[in-house]
Amino acid sequence: MNVIWYNTDSKSYHYGCSEEFVKAVSKSGNPSALKIVMKFNNASNRLVQKVLNQLNLVNQKMEKSVEIF
């Protein structure tokens, strides 16, 4: 299974198989900062990359709008 997860420390979304997520959690200094937000069984890589790019784009825009205030 492939997943997209959010890292609250780096404020970015990441994609990989569930084993990569587990590895990222084990290497993290703050494991509770990593949260799975989507799971994919048989999604195309192109679709997943599009979703990931859009999530990170929205996240960047949200951060910029918060900085203005």
C-alpha atoms as a printed R data frame, in Angstrom:
   type eleno elety resid chain resno      x      y       z
1  ATOM     1    CA   MET     A     1  0.000  0.000   0.000
2  ATOM     2    CA   ASN     A     2  1.206  3.528  -0.764
3  ATOM     3    CA   VAL     A     3  0.500  6.511   1.443
4  ATOM     4    CA   ILE     A     4  0.777 10.268   1.540
5  ATOM     5    CA   TRP     A     5  1.739 11.620   4.916
6  ATOM     6    CA   TYR     A     6  2.159 15.076   6.394
7  ATOM     7    CA   ASN     A     7  5.148 16.042   8.474
8  ATOM     8    CA   THR     A     8  4.220 18.852  10.857
9  ATOM     9    CA   ASP     A     9  7.894 19.578  11.566
10 ATOM    10    CA   SER     A    10  8.878 20.137   7.910
11 ATOM    11    CA   LYS     A    11  5.370 21.344   7.002
12 ATOM    12    CA   SER     A    12  5.291 19.248   3.851
13 ATOM    13    CA   TYR     A    13  3.569 16.212   2.385
14 ATOM    14    CA   HIS     A    14  5.497 13.086   1.393
15 ATOM    15    CA   TYR     A    15  4.667  9.961  -0.588
16 ATOM    16    CA   GLY     A    16  5.911  6.411  -0.374
17 ATOM    17    CA   CYS     A    17  4.996  2.851   0.447
18 ATOM    18    CA   SER     A    18  3.886  2.033   3.970
19 ATOM    19    CA   GLU     A    19  7.361  0.658   4.730
20 ATOM    20    CA   GLU     A    20  8.903  4.020   3.811
21 ATOM    21    CA   PHE     A    21  6.452  5.743   6.138
22 ATOM    22    CA   VAL     A    22  7.389  3.399   8.985
23 ATOM    23    CA   LYS     A    23 11.073  4.083   8.269
24 ATOM    24    CA   ALA     A    24 10.456  7.854   8.303
25 ATOM    25    CA   VAL     A    25  8.649  7.534  11.645
26 ATOM    26    CA   SER     A    26 11.488  5.497  13.144
27 ATOM    27    CA   LYS     A    27 14.099  8.038  11.972
28 ATOM    28    CA   SER     A    28 12.095 11.044  13.122
29 ATOM    29    CA   GLY     A    29 13.002 12.865  16.272
30 ATOM    30    CA   ASN     A    30  9.288 13.550  16.665
31 ATOM    31    CA   PRO     A    31  7.307 10.503  15.435
32 ATOM    32    CA   SER     A    32  3.958 12.078  16.312
33 ATOM    33    CA   ALA     A    33  4.687 14.781  13.708
34 ATOM    34    CA   LEU     A    34  4.038 12.338  10.844
35 ATOM    35    CA   LYS     A    35  0.389 11.690   9.979
36 ATOM    36    CA   ILE     A    36 -1.001  9.595   7.128
37 ATOM    37    CA   VAL     A    37 -3.554 11.618   5.181
38 ATOM    38    CA   MET     A    38 -4.271  9.330   2.184
39 ATOM    39    CA   LYS     A    39 -3.891  5.663   1.318
40 ATOM    40    CA   PHE     A    40 -3.642  4.258  -2.202
41 ATOM    41    CA   ASN     A    41 -3.927  0.645  -3.279
42 ATOM    42    CA   ASN     A    42 -3.733  0.796  -7.047
43 ATOM    43    CA   ALA     A    43 -3.475  4.469  -7.969
44 ATOM    44    CA   SER     A    44 -1.284  5.524 -10.855
45 ATOM    45    CA   ASN     A    45  1.965  7.252  -9.983
46 ATOM    46    CA   ARG     A    46  0.897 10.248 -12.059
47 ATOM    47    CA   LEU     A    47 -2.311 10.681 -10.050
48 ATOM    48    CA   VAL     A    48 -0.495 10.380  -6.743
49 ATOM    49    CA   GLN     A    49  2.152 12.907  -7.802
50 ATOM    50    CA   LYS     A    50 -0.572 15.330  -8.868
51 ATOM    51    CA   VAL     A    51 -2.338 14.997  -5.502
52 ATOM    52    CA   LEU     A    52  0.964 15.385  -3.642
53 ATOM    53    CA   ASN     A    53  1.923 18.483  -5.638
54 ATOM    54    CA   GLN     A    54 -1.474 20.073  -5.056
55 ATOM    55    CA   LEU     A    55 -1.356 19.389  -1.310
56 ATOM    56    CA   ASN     A    56  2.077 20.991  -1.018
57 ATOM    57    CA   LEU     A    57  1.011 23.949  -3.187
58 ATOM    58    CA   VAL     A    58 -2.047 24.640  -1.036
59 ATOM    59    CA   ASN     A    59  0.054 24.260   2.084
60 ATOM    60    CA   GLN     A    60  2.591 26.834   0.813
61 ATOM    61    CA   LYS     A    61 -0.188 29.291  -0.064
62 ATOM    62    CA   MET     A    62 -1.766 28.855   3.357
63 ATOM    63    CA   GLU     A    63  1.555 29.565   5.066
64 ATOM    64    CA   LYS     A    64  2.055 32.733   2.991
65 ATOM    65    CA   SER     A    65 -1.438 33.977   3.805
66 ATOM    66    CA   VAL     A    66 -0.825 33.429   7.528
67 ATOM    67    CA   GLU     A    67  2.461 35.376   7.323
68 ATOM    68    CA   ILE     A    68  0.585 38.407   5.929
69 ATOM    69    CA   PHE     A    69 -1.550 38.688   9.037
